[in-house]
């Protein structure tokens, strides 16, 4: 059976991670959360007390850093320099650091190299901000997810509260809007919809509806005559 590459892009909290994970499970594919990889890099910048604007130091750090996604007991673990960091990379301080760190060319070069290596044989679902435009521009299925900023803030607040972190909804919405601006206006791999991507507004869609829609599109491509 044909094994394709599925690229899911979109802004923060648009539903990419949960949906991509379930799409991958439905198809028996590998799920790659590229945002988690950049979060791991941001976490290390914080730990080393490096200013993200100091691109030379960030670039030097990137050369001595390894970020891997490892499947263990049905769970994908983010491993930074040999240590699992799934919980730490979701903290607010890391979230606020991701965009500036991800704009450093050396960081993006390293991450894109790793992502292409993992997806070169197909059978993979990748989600991020530049998968369909930069990482895998020839992906057989490209999805671009959007959602209302307030709804995205509500989702992020729920996610943080499940980890015991309380943050104002208004603060989260403002942070999301600021991150959208940074991600869309950065010079290196900006957030944008690929010309051939299917746009999906998830504001009023359940995760199940999102997954069903994407799996249906994928199966159409997979089962198409060669």
C-alpha positions as CSV (number, residue, x, y, z in Angstrom):
1,X,0.0,0.0,0.0
2,X,1.2,3.5,-0.9
3,X,2.6,5.3,2.2
4,X,2.3,9.1,1.8
5,X,3.6,12.2,3.6
6,X,0.9,14.3,5.3
7,X,1.9,17.9,6.2
8,X,-0.3,19.7,8.7
9,X,0.6,23.4,9.2
10,X,-1.1,26.2,11.2
11,X,-0.7,28.7,14.0
12,X,-0.4,27.9,17.7
13,X,-3.3,26.0,19.3
14,X,-5.1,25.5,16.0
15,X,-5.5,21.8,16.8
16,X,-2.5,20.5,14.9
17,X,-0.9,18.3,17.5
18,X,-3.8,16.3,18.8
19,X,-5.3,15.9,15.3
20,X,-2.0,14.9,13.7
21,X,-1.4,12.3,16.5
22,X,-4.8,10.7,15.9
23,X,-4.5,10.8,12.1
24,X,-1.2,9.0,12.4
25,X,-2.7,6.4,14.7
26,X,-5.6,5.8,12.3
27,X,-3.3,5.2,9.4
28,X,-0.6,3.4,11.3
29,X,1.8,6.2,10.5
30,X,4.6,7.9,12.5
31,X,3.6,11.2,14.0
32,X,6.3,14.0,14.2
33,X,5.5,17.0,16.3
34,X,8.0,19.5,14.8
35,X,6.9,22.2,17.2
36,X,8.0,20.0,20.1
37,X,11.4,19.8,18.6
38,X,11.7,23.6,18.5
39,X,10.3,23.8,22.0
40,X,13.2,21.5,23.1
41,X,15.7,23.9,21.6
42,X,14.0,26.8,23.3
43,X,14.1,25.0,26.6
44,X,17.9,24.5,26.2
45,X,18.3,28.2,25.4
46,X,16.5,29.0,28.7
47,X,18.5,26.6,30.7
48,X,21.8,28.0,29.4
49,X,20.5,31.6,30.0
50,X,21.2,32.6,26.4
51,X,19.4,35.5,24.9
52,X,17.5,34.4,21.8
53,X,18.7,37.5,20.0
54,X,22.3,36.4,20.4
55,X,22.2,34.3,17.3
56,X,25.9,33.3,17.4
57,X,25.5,31.7,20.8
58,X,22.3,30.0,19.9
59,X,23.8,28.7,16.7
60,X,26.9,27.4,18.6
61,X,24.5,25.7,21.1
62,X,22.5,24.1,18.2
63,X,25.7,22.4,16.9
64,X,26.1,20.6,20.2
65,X,22.5,19.7,20.7
66,X,20.5,16.6,19.8
67,X,16.7,16.5,19.7
68,X,15.0,13.2,19.0
69,X,11.4,12.0,19.0
70,X,11.3,8.5,20.4
71,X,8.2,6.2,20.5
72,X,7.9,4.4,23.8
73,X,4.8,2.4,25.0
74,X,2.6,4.1,22.4
75,X,3.8,7.5,23.5
76,X,6.1,9.8,21.6
77,X,8.8,11.2,23.9
78,X,10.8,14.4,23.2
79,X,14.4,13.6,24.1
80,X,16.8,16.6,24.5
81,X,20.5,15.6,24.8
82,X,19.5,12.2,26.0
83,X,16.8,13.2,28.5
84,X,13.0,13.2,28.1
85,X,11.5,16.7,28.4
86,X,7.8,16.2,27.5
87,X,6.5,18.3,30.4
88,X,9.1,21.0,30.5
89,X,8.7,22.1,26.9
90,X,5.0,22.9,27.5
91,X,5.6,25.5,30.2
92,X,4.7,29.2,29.5
93,X,8.3,30.4,29.6
94,X,9.3,28.0,26.9
95,X,6.2,28.9,24.8
96,X,7.3,32.5,24.9
97,X,10.8,31.6,23.8
98,X,9.9,29.3,20.9
99,X,9.3,31.9,18.1
100,X,12.6,33.9,18.6
101,X,14.7,30.7,18.9
102,X,13.0,29.1,15.8
103,X,14.0,32.1,13.7
104,X,17.7,31.4,14.1
105,X,18.8,29.9,10.8
106,X,21.2,27.3,12.4
107,X,18.3,26.0,14.5
108,X,16.0,25.7,11.5
109,X,18.7,24.0,9.4
110,X,19.2,21.4,12.1
111,X,15.5,20.7,12.7
112,X,14.7,20.5,9.0
113,X,17.5,18.0,8.4
114,X,16.2,15.8,11.2
115,X,12.6,16.1,10.0
116,X,13.4,15.1,6.5
117,X,15.5,12.2,7.6
118,X,12.5,10.9,9.6
119,X,10.0,11.3,6.8
120,X,12.0,10.4,3.7
121,X,10.2,7.0,3.2
122,X,6.7,8.3,3.7
123,X,4.2,6.8,6.1
124,X,4.4,9.9,8.3
125,X,2.3,12.8,9.6
126,X,4.3,16.0,10.4
127,X,2.8,19.1,11.9
128,X,4.3,22.5,12.3
129,X,4.4,25.9,10.6
130,X,6.5,25.2,7.5
131,X,6.1,21.5,6.7
132,X,4.2,22.0,3.4
133,X,6.2,25.0,2.3
134,X,9.8,24.2,3.3
135,X,10.3,20.8,4.9
136,X,8.2,18.6,2.5
137,X,7.0,20.9,-0.3
138,X,6.2,17.7,-2.3
139,X,4.0,16.1,0.4
140,X,1.1,14.3,-1.1
141,X,-1.4,15.8,1.3
142,X,-1.1,19.3,2.8
143,X,-3.5,20.7,5.4
144,X,-3.5,24.2,6.8
145,X,-5.5,24.6,10.0
146,X,-6.9,27.8,11.4
147,X,-9.0,28.8,14.4
148,X,-10.3,31.9,16.1
149,X,-7.7,33.4,18.5
150,X,-10.0,33.3,21.5
151,X,-10.8,29.6,20.9
152,X,-7.1,28.8,20.6
153,X,-6.5,30.6,23.9
154,X,-9.3,28.5,25.6
155,X,-7.6,25.4,24.3
156,X,-4.2,26.4,25.5
157,X,-5.6,27.4,28.9
158,X,-7.2,24.0,29.3
159,X,-3.9,22.3,28.3
160,X,-2.0,24.3,30.9
161,X,-4.5,23.7,33.7
162,X,-4.2,20.0,33.1
163,X,-0.5,20.5,33.9
164,X,-1.3,22.5,37.0
165,X,-0.5,25.9,35.5
166,X,-2.9,28.8,35.8
167,X,-2.8,31.6,33.3
168,X,-5.3,34.4,32.4
169,X,-7.3,33.7,29.3
170,X,-6.7,37.3,28.1
171,X,-3.0,36.9,28.6
172,X,-2.9,33.7,26.6
173,X,-4.9,35.2,23.8
174,X,-2.5,38.2,23.5
175,X,0.5,35.8,23.6
176,X,-1.1,33.8,20.8
177,X,-1.7,36.9,18.6
178,X,1.9,38.1,19.2
179,X,3.2,34.7,18.3
180,X,1.1,34.6,15.1
181,X,2.6,38.0,14.2
182,X,6.2,36.8,14.8
183,X,5.7,33.5,13.0
184,X,4.1,35.1,10.0
185,X,6.6,38.0,9.6
186,X,9.9,36.2,10.2
187,X,12.3,36.1,7.3
188,X,13.2,32.4,7.7
189,X,10.4,29.9,6.9
190,X,7.4,32.1,7.8
191,X,4.1,30.7,8.7
192,X,2.0,30.6,5.6
193,X,-0.4,28.4,3.7
194,X,1.1,26.4,0.8
195,X,-0.7,27.1,-2.5
196,X,-1.9,23.5,-2.7
197,X,-2.8,23.0,0.9
198,X,-6.4,22.4,2.0
199,X,-7.5,25.0,4.5
200,X,-9.5,23.8,7.5
201,X,-11.1,26.2,10.1
202,X,-11.2,24.2,13.3
203,X,-12.9,26.8,15.5
204,X,-16.2,24.9,15.6
205,X,-14.9,21.4,14.8
206,X,-14.3,18.6,17.2
207,X,-11.1,16.7,17.1
208,X,-13.0,13.7,15.8
209,X,-14.3,15.7,12.9
210,X,-10.9,17.1,12.1
211,X,-9.4,13.6,12.1
212,X,-12.2,12.1,10.0
213,X,-11.8,14.8,7.4
214,X,-8.0,14.4,7.0
215,X,-8.1,10.6,7.1
216,X,-10.7,10.6,4.4
217,X,-8.5,12.9,2.2
218,X,-5.5,10.7,2.9
219,X,-7.3,7.5,2.0
220,X,-8.5,9.0,-1.3
221,X,-4.8,9.7,-2.2
222,X,-3.6,6.3,-0.9
223,X,-6.2,4.3,-2.8
224,X,-6.0,6.3,-6.0
225,X,-4.7,4.3,-9.0
226,X,-1.0,4.5,-9.5
